[in-house]
Amino acid sequence: RLTGVVLAPSDARVVVVRSTAAGLIRTEDGGRTWTAANGDLAGDDLAVRSVAVHPGDSRILLRAGGRGAGGGRLWKSADGGKRWTALPFEGDFDGAGPSALCGEVVAFDLRDPRTIYVGCESKGFWRSADGGATWKRLGLAGERITAVTVWPWERHYPAPARGRTHLCVTTCPDRWMALLGRGDPTVATAATASRGYILADDGQSLSVADERDDTGLYNV
């Protein structure tokens, strides 16, 4: 099953589609032709939870894959998905269960693409400032992150952006995930409320913008 579609910010002809068991497929001609973008990856790495395309170079990709309780891995490609290198990241991702139908949880910073943000099933929200070589957890351990979106404020609203990165992170507890029609999540989390977080201090910390226990937050 195909579970997500991501357009390249720098070239509208480049589109990457993720799936439950077939990894990534990619087009460079607006959808007329498609090719697999998995290199030598196999097994659980073909259960792709999220994909991100570099904002300035559509050949550079990030992908998070795995099947929940078995953990997961984060990969980077510099040639459009022909070859992949594993990044030193200890997270958990579910590309086969209900989380795969939620938003993307891997994102490049739009101002400085060396900065990468990653959200996990239960292991928190992370930031790398060096292209994925090292990582710092900014919090949210024990919460299922369902979407990470970097807002292009500096492009459309430069005055309120004030030269800083702004992003939103959504989370969803276990009890609302089954409503997506893919059964219960394989990773249990302790959270009982859905939350929306914002980051507006150039990538240093998160603050709660919305919290509710009557629904799940699946995307931004």
Backbone torsions as a table, in degrees:
resi	resn	phi	psi	omega
1	ARG	NA	137.0	173.9
2	LEU	-81.1	135.9	-170.8
3	THR	-124.3	-13.5	-178.7
4	GLY	-164.2	152.1	-179.2
5	VAL	-130.0	130.4	-179.8
6	VAL	-128.9	129.1	177.5
7	LEU	-96.4	144.3	177.0
8	ALA	-74.2	125.3	-179.1
9	PRO	-61.4	-29.2	-174.4
10	SER	-93.1	-10.3	-176.8
11	ASP	-155.8	104.7	-175.4
12	ALA	-64.9	-13.8	178.3
13	ARG	-77.9	-17.0	-177.7
14	VAL	-95.9	120.6	-179.4
15	VAL	-132.3	137.9	178.0
16	VAL	-120.6	131.7	179.9
17	VAL	-117.1	133.0	178.6
18	ARG	-103.4	160.9	-175.5
19	SER	-145.9	171.4	-178.9
20	THR	-74.9	-37.1	-173.4
21	ALA	-137.4	-8.7	-177.4
22	ALA	-107.9	11.2	177.8
23	GLY	70.9	-133.4	-178.0
24	LEU	-112.4	145.5	165.4
25	ILE	-124.2	150.0	-170.3
26	ARG	-140.9	141.8	173.9
27	THR	-122.2	145.4	175.1
28	GLU	-114.0	2.0	-176.5
29	ASP	-127.0	34.1	176.1
30	GLY	72.0	18.9	174.6
31	GLY	105.3	0.4	179.3
32	ARG	-70.3	-38.7	177.0
33	THR	-133.5	151.5	-177.5
34	TRP	-133.9	145.9	175.4
35	THR	-135.8	150.3	174.9
36	ALA	-66.5	144.4	-178.5
37	ALA	-127.2	57.8	-174.1
38	ASN	-120.6	-9.9	-177.6
39	GLY	55.3	-128.4	-180.0
40	ASP	-97.2	8.5	-178.0
41	LEU	-68.3	147.4	-178.5
42	ALA	-152.4	176.8	175.2
43	GLY	61.8	-133.7	-176.0
44	ASP	-64.0	-22.2	179.3
45	ASP	-69.5	-13.1	176.6
46	LEU	-86.7	-7.5	172.5
47	ALA	-88.6	90.0	-170.1
48	VAL	-88.9	119.4	177.1
49	ARG	-81.7	-36.7	-175.9
50	SER	-156.9	153.7	175.2
51	VAL	-139.6	147.3	176.7
52	ALA	-135.3	142.2	178.2
53	VAL	-112.0	132.1	179.9
54	HIS	-53.5	136.4	-175.9
55	PRO	-68.0	-19.0	-177.9
56	GLY	-117.0	-12.8	-176.9
57	ASP	-141.4	105.2	-173.7
58	SER	-69.6	-7.4	177.1
59	ARG	-79.9	-20.1	-176.5
60	ILE	-91.4	120.9	-175.8
61	LEU	-127.7	151.8	167.6
62	LEU	-121.2	144.7	175.2
63	ARG	-142.4	140.2	175.3
64	ALA	-114.3	126.8	-177.1
65	GLY	-137.5	160.0	178.1
66	GLY	150.5	178.2	-177.9
67	ARG	-124.7	45.1	170.9
68	GLY	76.7	-102.8	-173.9
69	ALA	-60.5	-22.3	178.7
70	GLY	-81.6	1.8	-180.0
71	GLY	96.3	-135.7	-179.4
72	GLY	163.8	165.5	-179.6
73	ARG	-137.2	155.8	179.3
74	LEU	-115.0	130.9	-174.6
75	TRP	-125.8	155.9	177.8
76	LYS	-133.8	139.6	176.5
77	SER	-127.4	143.3	178.3
78	ALA	-112.5	4.7	-175.8
79	ASP	-132.9	35.3	176.8
80	GLY	75.6	15.8	175.8
81	GLY	102.0	7.3	177.5
82	LYS	-73.5	-38.1	178.5
83	ARG	-132.8	144.9	-177.2
84	TRP	-129.3	143.4	176.8
85	THR	-121.2	130.0	178.8
86	ALA	-73.2	133.2	175.9
87	LEU	-91.0	150.8	-178.8
88	PRO	-77.4	78.7	-174.4
89	PHE	-134.2	127.6	-179.0
90	GLU	-104.4	80.9	-179.8
91	GLY	-121.0	-174.4	172.6
92	ASP	-135.9	133.8	-177.6
93	PHE	-135.5	146.6	177.2
94	ASP	-123.4	98.9	178.9
95	GLY	-93.2	4.5	-178.8
96	ALA	-115.9	-23.8	-176.7
97	GLY	-93.5	-160.0	-175.8
98	PRO	-63.0	-28.3	-179.1
99	SER	-61.7	-26.3	-178.3
100	ALA	-63.5	-20.2	179.6
101	LEU	-88.5	-1.1	179.9
102	CYS	-89.7	-172.7	-177.2
103	GLY	-72.1	179.0	178.3
104	GLU	-74.6	143.3	-179.6
105	VAL	-118.0	8.9	174.8
106	VAL	-122.1	132.3	-176.1
107	ALA	-148.4	141.7	169.7
108	PHE	-86.6	145.1	169.0
109	ASP	-69.3	133.9	-176.0
110	LEU	-75.8	-25.6	179.4
111	ARG	-86.0	-37.4	-178.6
112	ASP	-138.0	94.4	-175.4
113	PRO	-65.4	-8.0	171.6
114	ARG	-68.0	-19.3	176.9
115	THR	-90.0	127.3	-176.4
116	ILE	-126.5	140.3	176.7
117	TYR	-117.2	138.5	-177.9
118	VAL	-139.5	133.0	174.9
119	GLY	-113.9	143.5	-174.5
120	CYS	-114.3	173.5	175.3
121	GLU	-66.8	-41.8	-177.6
122	SER	-146.0	-7.9	-172.2
123	LYS	-99.1	15.0	168.7
124	GLY	98.6	-172.2	-177.7
125	PHE	-113.5	130.0	-169.7
126	TRP	-126.0	155.2	177.7
127	ARG	-136.0	135.3	171.8
128	SER	-119.1	135.8	179.4
129	ALA	-106.8	5.7	-176.3
130	ASP	-132.3	37.8	176.0
131	GLY	74.1	15.2	177.2
132	GLY	103.4	5.0	179.5
133	ALA	-73.4	-38.7	177.8
134	THR	-135.0	158.6	-173.0
135	TRP	-138.0	148.9	174.4
136	LYS	-129.0	129.0	177.5
137	ARG	-84.3	129.1	-179.6
138	LEU	-97.0	2.6	178.6
139	GLY	126.7	-165.5	174.4
140	LEU	71.3	17.1	172.7
141	ALA	-60.5	136.0	-178.0
142	GLY	90.3	-0.8	175.5
143	GLU	-115.9	140.3	177.5
144	ARG	-83.3	116.4	179.1
145	ILE	-87.0	125.3	-175.6
146	THR	-106.7	-16.9	178.0
147	ALA	-161.2	143.5	173.3
148	VAL	-132.1	116.3	-176.9
149	THR	-127.7	123.3	174.4
150	VAL	-91.2	121.1	-177.5
151	TRP	-79.5	135.5	178.0
152	PRO	-83.6	50.7	-176.1
153	TRP	-63.9	-38.9	-175.4
154	GLU	-65.4	-19.2	178.0
155	ARG	-86.3	-41.5	-173.8
156	HIS	-101.8	-29.0	-178.2
157	TYR	-134.5	67.0	-173.6
158	PRO	-62.7	-30.4	-177.9
159	ALA	-64.8	-54.6	178.9
160	PRO	-70.2	-25.0	-179.9
161	ALA	-66.7	-36.5	177.1
162	ARG	52.6	36.1	175.3
163	GLY	72.4	17.7	-178.2
164	ARG	-115.3	155.0	175.6
165	THR	-78.6	134.0	176.8
166	HIS	-123.4	132.0	176.4
167	LEU	-145.4	165.7	179.2
168	CYS	-126.7	140.5	177.9
169	VAL	-126.3	130.4	175.9
170	THR	-113.3	150.0	178.2
171	THR	-131.5	160.2	-179.5
172	CYS	-147.3	130.2	178.0
173	PRO	-75.6	169.2	-174.1
174	ASP	-56.7	-42.3	-168.7
175	ARG	-65.6	-20.5	179.9
176	TRP	-94.0	-10.9	-175.5
177	MET	-71.8	-31.9	-178.3
178	ALA	-64.1	-20.9	179.7
179	LEU	-66.0	-14.5	179.8
180	LEU	-78.1	-8.8	173.8
181	GLY	88.4	15.3	179.2
182	ARG	-119.9	26.1	-180.0
183	GLY	79.0	-170.4	179.9
184	ASP	-82.0	151.3	177.1
185	PRO	-66.8	148.0	179.7
186	THR	-82.4	-16.7	176.5
187	VAL	-106.1	121.6	178.2
188	ALA	-86.1	139.1	177.5
189	THR	-121.7	156.5	-176.1
190	ALA	-85.1	-17.5	-174.4
191	ALA	-65.2	146.8	178.4
192	THR	-116.4	-10.2	-179.1
193	ALA	-124.3	151.4	171.0
194	SER	-84.2	142.5	-178.5
195	ARG	-137.4	148.0	169.3
196	GLY	-114.5	124.9	-179.3
197	TYR	-111.8	150.6	172.8
198	ILE	-124.3	150.7	176.1
199	LEU	-126.2	118.0	-175.7
200	ALA	-135.6	18.0	180.0
201	ASP	-117.1	38.9	176.5
202	ASP	65.0	38.8	170.4
203	GLY	86.4	21.3	-175.1
204	GLN	-102.1	-32.8	-176.1
205	SER	-157.2	163.1	-179.1
206	LEU	-113.9	148.1	173.8
207	SER	-133.3	147.2	-177.4
208	VAL	-75.2	126.8	176.5
209	ALA	-104.9	-24.6	-177.7
210	ASP	-155.1	140.7	176.7
211	GLU	-145.5	132.3	-179.8
212	ARG	-154.4	151.9	-179.3
213	ASP	-116.3	10.7	-177.3
214	ASP	-106.1	5.7	179.5
215	THR	-165.6	167.0	176.1
216	GLY	-100.8	149.3	174.5
217	LEU	-107.9	113.5	-172.0
218	TYR	-106.0	-21.3	-176.4
219	ASN	-160.5	170.4	177.9
220	VAL	-108.9	NA	NA
